[in-house]
Amino acid sequence: MALARTSGLNRKQRKELRRRLRSEDPGLEVIHPHAAGIDVGNSTHYVAVRPDRDPESVRRFECFTGDLHRMADWLEQCGVTTIAMQSTGVYWMPVYEILDDRGFDVYLVNARHTKNLPGRKTDVQESQWLLKLHTYGLLSNSFHPSAEIRTLRTYWRQRGDHVQAAGRCIQRMQKVLTQMNVQLANVISDVSGATGQRIIRAILAGERDPQALAKLRDPRVRASDDEIAKSLEGTWQPALLFVLKQEVEMYDTYLQRITECDRELDAHLKRFADRINSSQDVTISPGGTRVPAAKRRKTAHSHAPQFDLGGELRRITGVDLTRIDGIDVVVAQTLISEIGLDMSCWPTEGNFTSWLGLCPDNRITGEKVIRKGTRRVINRAAYALRMAANTLLKSRSYLGAQYRRFRTKLGAPKAITAMAHKLARLVYRMLKYGQEYVDKGAQYYEQRHRQQQIALLKKRAAKLGLLIIEAA
């Protein structure tokens, strides 16, 4: 009957019909009759079940492992099958793991979706409010990847923290050198490179002769020996040399920790099942020639993993995400560790980009748009896609040409978001359908855009009774 009523209606009319149907039948239907709600805290958790399951419908449990198992036992006795709990800090993780292992269907919900509790808020009321909302199916489950992806994410995030710490050590090295008026950073591009590290370690070993230090430069450095020697005439203050020594030692420590994370990552990735076949290791270029994937793989920054991360990602995903311009192995690994391999969690590309916070979130009241923009979310995958989009400014690819047009039309911030949205859709298609990405080039995009503009001008001219003739 409902299908017959919506046939022949446009989108706006269907929305009005759904709104009218909801107003005609505002009642709530029990979706989860065997539900429970948990208010998660730092030291205690409050658990609420329906009053007909236990006379003491709300109980308090400590955060210790034994108490969590007693919580699970009590929920089983009450006949609970599904549980709603908020993702509060990291306190929810042990509770989730134990309840999930015991076979409960655990809903991890966003705290912003449950905050409108009327009256004075207490822990008991919060657990009962979660129970009520979950019973009527008013809470949506947050995305939670599989156990093997969560392990991969833990290793990758720890490695990322070490990379950031190593970068801060480099910044402090450069600061100390500047305080001693050693202007090494002004003649070489990066003091963390081979030339910079050789010179810094020679200084800590006691070498002060600028000419001898300049001889340590790599042949690929553009600056001459005289320029480097001139920049190495410093004041050599003992206190600052002590700080420089400690920063170098700390930097070496972080490099060692990064290597250890790489070792664990490599071992963990090898446990994933293969999803690639031999025919997927090549792609077709715009000219029609087949190019090996290994020759088209992008290089990453200096702290990239030292094992074949790109090959492992291709093996476990079945596609090569680095074929997308702007995405290197580090961005690809960040995406896999944050979103996983199963894209069925998001039915459509729109659901996926909305979860990333890359879709418009216009606020409308009184049929007027009062705010435009995207949803404020903290998502590492979205951040990685934005960083990838920002690298397309000088790219001579299809995506590069599209990003430059977005940047001219919208400005840099909105163009980055729009391009990250485009990259997210490409990643979704590749992971869900196993499609390989083929870049058609900037020239193809410019020609296609030109044809679109010509067609638009002809359409406008036809409305005015004019005719546009293209020049030969």
C-alpha positions in Angstrom: 0.0 0.0 0.0 2.8 2.4 0.9 4.6 1.6 -2.3 1.5 2.4 -4.3 1.2 5.8 -2.5 4.8 6.8 -3.3 4.8 5.8 -6.9 4.8 8.7 -9.3 6.0 11.2 -6.6 9.2 13.2 -6.7 11.7 13.4 -3.9 10.1 16.4 -2.1 6.6 14.9 -2.3 7.9 11.6 -0.9 9.5 13.4 2.1 6.3 15.3 2.8 4.4 12.0 2.7 6.8 10.3 5.1 6.5 13.3 7.5 2.7 13.1 7.4 2.7 9.3 8.0 5.0 9.8 11.0 2.7 12.5 12.4 -0.4 10.2 11.9 1.2 7.3 13.9 3.6 8.8 16.5 3.7 5.6 18.6 7.0 3.7 19.4 7.5 0.1 18.7 9.7 -2.1 20.9 12.6 -3.2 18.7 14.9 -4.8 21.4 12.8 -6.4 24.1 15.8 -8.0 25.7 17.9 -4.9 26.1 20.1 -3.3 28.8 21.9 0.0 29.2 25.3 0.7 30.7 26.6 4.0 31.9 30.3 3.6 31.6 32.6 5.4 34.1 36.2 5.5 35.2 35.8 3.4 38.4 32.2 2.2 38.4 29.6 1.1 35.8 25.8 1.4 36.3 23.8 -1.3 34.4 20.0 -1.1 33.9 17.7 -3.8 32.8 13.9 -3.9 32.4 12.1 -4.0 35.8 10.3 -7.3 34.9 13.7 -9.0 34.6 15.0 -8.3 38.1 13.5 -6.5 41.2 16.8 -4.6 41.4 16.7 -3.3 37.9 19.8 -1.0 38.2 23.0 -2.4 39.7 26.5 -0.9 40.3 29.6 -2.8 39.3 33.3 -1.9 39.9 35.7 -1.6 37.0 37.8 -4.7 37.9 37.9 -7.7 35.6 36.2 -9.9 38.1 33.3 -7.4 38.5 32.9 -7.2 34.7 32.5 -10.9 34.5 29.9 -10.8 37.3 28.1 -8.1 35.3 28.0 -10.4 32.3 26.7 -13.3 34.5 23.9 -11.1 35.9 22.9 -9.9 32.4 22.7 -13.5 31.2 20.5 -14.4 34.2 18.2 -11.5 33.2 17.9 -12.8 29.6 19.6 -9.8 28.1 20.8 -10.3 24.5 21.7 -6.7 23.4 23.3 -3.9 25.3 23.8 -0.1 24.6 26.8 1.7 26.1 28.4 5.0 25.4 31.9 5.3 23.9 33.3 7.2 26.9 37.1 7.8 26.6 38.8 4.4 26.7 36.8 3.2 29.7 34.4 1.3 27.5 37.0 -0.9 25.9 37.4 -3.6 28.6 33.6 -3.7 29.1 33.0 -4.1 25.3 35.7 -6.8 25.0 34.3 -9.0 27.8 30.6 -8.6 26.8 31.4 -9.2 23.1 33.3 -12.4 24.0 30.4 -13.6 26.1 28.1 -13.4 23.0 26.1 -10.2 23.7 25.2 -7.8 20.8 26.8 -4.7 22.1 25.8 -1.3 20.6 28.5 1.3 21.0 26.7 4.6 20.7 27.7 8.2 20.3 27.3 10.2 23.5 25.9 13.2 21.6 22.9 11.1 20.5 21.9 10.4 24.1 22.7 13.7 25.9 19.1 15.1 26.0 18.2 13.5 29.3 15.4 15.5 30.9 15.9 16.7 34.5 18.9 16.3 36.8 21.4 13.9 35.4 22.7 11.0 37.5 24.5 7.8 36.6 21.3 5.7 37.4 19.2 7.9 35.2 21.7 7.7 32.4 21.7 3.9 32.4 17.9 3.8 32.4 17.8 6.4 29.6 20.1 4.3 27.5 17.9 1.3 28.2 14.8 3.1 27.1 16.3 4.5 23.9 17.8 1.2 22.9 14.6 -0.7 23.7 12.7 1.4 21.1 15.5 1.2 18.5 16.4 4.9 18.7 20.2 4.4 18.9 22.5 3.6 16.0 25.5 1.4 16.5 28.9 3.1 15.9 31.4 1.6 13.5 33.8 -0.8 15.3 36.3 -2.7 13.1 37.2 -6.4 13.5 39.7 -7.6 16.1 42.6 -8.0 13.6 42.0 -4.5 12.3 42.0 -3.1 15.8 45.3 -4.8 16.5 46.7 -3.3 13.2 45.4 0.1 14.2 47.1 -0.1 17.6 50.5 -0.8 16.0 50.0 2.0 13.4 48.9 4.6 15.9 51.8 3.8 18.2 54.1 4.1 15.3 52.6 7.5 14.3 53.2 8.8 17.8 56.8 7.8 17.6 57.1 9.5 14.2 55.7 12.7 15.6 58.0 12.6 18.6 61.0 12.0 16.3 59.9 15.1 14.3 59.9 17.2 17.5 63.4 16.0 18.2 64.5 17.3 14.8 62.8 20.6 15.5 64.7 21.0 18.8 68.0 20.1 17.1 67.4 22.8 14.6 66.5 25.3 17.4 69.7 24.5 19.3 71.8 24.9 16.1 70.2 28.3 15.5 70.9 29.3 19.1 74.6 28.5 18.4 74.3 30.5 15.1 75.0 27.3 13.1 72.9 28.0 10.0 72.9 24.5 8.6 69.2 24.5 8.0 69.5 27.4 5.6 71.8 25.5 3.2 70.4 22.0 3.3 66.7 21.1 3.0 66.5 18.8 6.0 68.8 18.3 9.0 67.3 14.8 9.5 68.8 13.7 6.2 72.2 11.9 5.6 74.2 15.1 5.3 72.6 16.8 8.3 73.0 13.8 10.6 76.6 13.2 9.7 77.5 16.8 10.4 75.6 17.0 13.7 77.2 13.7 14.9 80.6 14.9 13.9 80.0 18.1 15.9 79.1 16.0 19.0 82.2 14.0 18.4 84.3 17.1 18.8 84.9 18.3 15.2 84.8 22.1 14.9 86.6 22.8 11.6 83.9 24.1 9.2 85.8 22.8 6.1 86.2 19.3 7.6 82.5 19.3 8.5 81.5 20.5 5.0 83.4 17.5 3.4 80.7 15.2 5.0 78.0 16.5 2.6 76.2 14.1 0.3 77.1 14.6 -3.4 73.4 15.2 -4.2 73.3 18.3 -2.0 73.1 21.4 -4.2 75.0 23.7 -1.7 78.8 23.8 -2.3 81.4 23.0 0.4 82.1 26.7 0.9 78.5 27.5 1.5 78.1 24.7 4.0 81.4 25.6 5.7 80.2 29.2 6.0 77.0 28.1 7.8 79.0 26.0 10.3 80.8 28.8 12.0 79.1 28.7 15.4 79.6 29.8 19.0 79.7 26.1 20.4 78.2 26.8 23.8 78.7 23.8 26.1 75.2 23.9 27.5 73.6 23.9 24.1 75.9 21.1 22.9 74.6 19.1 25.9 71.0 19.7 24.8 71.9 18.8 21.2 73.5 15.5 22.4 70.4 14.5 24.3 68.1 15.3 21.4 70.2 13.2 19.0 70.1 10.3 21.5 66.4 10.7 21.9 66.0 10.8 18.1 67.9 7.5 17.8 65.7 6.0 20.5 62.5 6.9 18.6 64.0 5.5 15.3 64.6 2.2 17.1 61.0 2.2 18.4 59.7 2.9 14.9 61.7 -0.1 13.6 60.2 -2.3 16.3 56.7 -1.2 15.3 57.6 -2.0 11.7 58.6 -5.5 12.7 55.3 -6.1 14.5 53.3 -4.5 11.7 55.0 -6.8 9.1 54.3 -9.9 11.2 50.7 -9.0 11.8 49.9 -8.1 8.2 51.3 -11.5 7.1 48.4 -13.2 9.1 45.8 -11.6 6.8 44.3 -13.7 4.0 45.3 -13.1 0.4 42.7 -11.2 -1.7 44.8 -10.6 -4.8 45.4 -12.6 -8.0 48.2 -12.3 -10.5 46.1 -10.5 -13.1 45.6 -7.5 -10.7 49.3 -6.6 -10.6 49.2 -4.5 -13.8 47.1 -1.6 -14.9 46.2 0.0 -18.2 47.6 3.5 -18.8 45.6 6.1 -20.7 47.6 5.2 -23.9 46.5 1.6 -23.6 49.9 0.0 -22.6 50.1 -2.3 -19.6 52.3 -0.9 -16.9 53.5 -3.0 -13.9 52.1 -1.8 -10.6 55.5 -1.7 -9.0 56.7 1.0 -11.3 53.8 3.2 -10.6 53.9 3.0 -6.8 54.5 6.3 -5.0 57.3 6.9 -2.6 56.6 8.2 0.9 58.4 10.4 3.4 61.6 9.5 5.2 59.9 7.7 8.1 58.0 5.4 5.8 58.0 1.7 6.8 61.2 -0.1 5.8 59.4 -3.3 4.7 57.2 -3.7 1.6 54.1 -2.2 3.1 52.6 -1.4 -0.4 52.9 -5.1 -1.4 51.3 -6.3 1.8 48.4 -3.8 1.4 47.8 -4.9 -2.2 47.8 -8.5 -1.0 45.2 -8.1 1.8 42.9 -5.7 -0.1 43.1 -7.1 -3.6 43.7 -3.6 -5.0 46.5 -1.0 -5.1 45.2 2.2 -3.4 48.4 4.0 -4.2 47.3 4.2 -7.9 45.1 7.1 -6.8 47.1 10.2 -7.2 47.8 11.8 -3.8 47.6 8.5 -1.8 50.9 7.0 -0.8 51.5 3.8 1.2 51.4 5.8 4.5 47.9 7.3 3.7 46.7 3.9 2.4 47.9 2.1 5.6 46.1 4.8 7.7 42.9 4.2 5.8 43.0 0.5 6.2 43.8 0.6 9.9 40.9 3.0 10.5 38.2 1.7 8.2 39.2 -1.9 7.8 38.6 -4.1 4.7 34.8 -4.8 5.0 32.9 -1.9 3.3 29.5 -3.5 3.9 29.3 -1.4 7.1 28.4 1.5 4.8 25.6 0.6 2.3 26.5 3.4 -0.1 29.3 5.8 -0.9 27.2 8.6 0.6 27.0 6.8 4.0 30.8 6.3 3.9 31.6 9.9 3.2 29.0 11.1 5.7 30.7 8.9 8.4 34.0 10.6 7.5 32.5 14.0 8.0 33.1 15.0 4.4 29.5 15.6 3.3 27.6 18.9 3.7 25.7 19.2 6.9 23.4 22.2 6.3 21.2 23.3 9.2 17.7 24.3 8.0 14.9 25.9 10.0 11.9 27.7 8.6 12.9 26.5 5.2 16.0 28.7 5.5 19.6 27.5 5.6 21.1 28.9 8.8 24.5 27.2 8.7 26.5 25.5 6.0 29.5 23.3 6.4 30.5 19.8 7.2 29.9 17.8 10.4 32.5 18.4 13.1 34.0 14.9 13.6 37.4 13.7 14.7 38.4 11.0 12.2 41.9 10.0 11.4 40.9 8.6 8.0 39.3 11.9 7.0 42.4 13.8 8.1 44.6 11.5 6.0 42.3 12.0 2.9 42.5 15.8 3.4 46.3 15.6 3.6 46.3 13.5 0.4 44.0 16.1 -1.4 46.3 18.9 -0.4 49.2 17.3 -2.3 47.3 17.4 -5.6 48.0 21.1 -6.3 50.9 20.6 -8.8 49.9 17.1 -9.9 49.6 16.6 -13.7 46.8 14.1 -13.3 43.0 14.0 -13.7 42.5 14.5 -10.0 45.1 17.3 -9.9 43.3 19.2 -12.6 40.0 18.8 -10.8 41.5 19.9 -7.5 42.9 23.1 -9.1 39.5 23.9 -10.6 37.9 23.4 -7.2 40.5 25.6 -5.6 39.9 28.4 -8.0 36.1 28.2 -7.6 35.7 27.4 -3.9 39.0 28.5 -2.2 41.5 26.2 -0.6 39.7 25.0 2.5 36.5 24.0 0.7 38.4 22.6 -2.2 40.4 20.3 0.1 37.2 19.0 1.7 35.6 18.5 -1.8 38.7 16.6 -3.1 38.9 14.5 0.1 35.3 13.6 -0.6 36.2 12.5 -4.1 39.1 10.4 -2.9 36.9 8.8 -0.3 34.5 7.7 -3.0 37.3 6.2 -5.1 38.7 4.3 -2.0 35.2 3.0 -1.3 34.7 1.7 -4.8 38.1 0.0 -4.9 37.7 -1.7 -1.6 34.1 -2.8 -2.1 34.1 -3.8 -5.7 37.7 -4.6 -6.3 38.0 -2.0 -9.1 41.4 -0.7 -10.1 41.8 3.0 -10.6 43.2 4.3 -13.9 44.2 7.9 -14.2 43.1 9.5 -17.5 45.4 12.5 -17.2 45.0 16.3 -16.8 44.5 16.8 -20.5 41.5 14.5 -20.6 39.9 16.4 -17.7 40.5 19.8 -19.4 39.0 18.6 -22.6 36.0 17.1 -20.8 35.5 20.3 -18.8 35.7 22.4 -22.0 33.0 20.3 -23.7 30.7 20.7 -20.6 31.2 24.5 -20.7 30.4 24.6 -24.4 27.3 22.5 -23.9 26.2 24.8 -21.1 26.7 28.0 -23.2 24.8 26.4 -26.1 21.9 25.6 -23.8 21.8 29.2 -22.5 22.0 30.6 -26.0 19.2 28.5 -27.2 16.9 29.9 -24.5 17.7 33.4 -25.8 17.1 32.3 -29.4 20.8 32.5 -30.3 23.2 30.0 -31.9 26.8 29.4 -30.9 29.1 28.1 -33.6 32.5 26.7 -32.5 35.5 28.0 -34.3 37.4 25.6 -36.5 
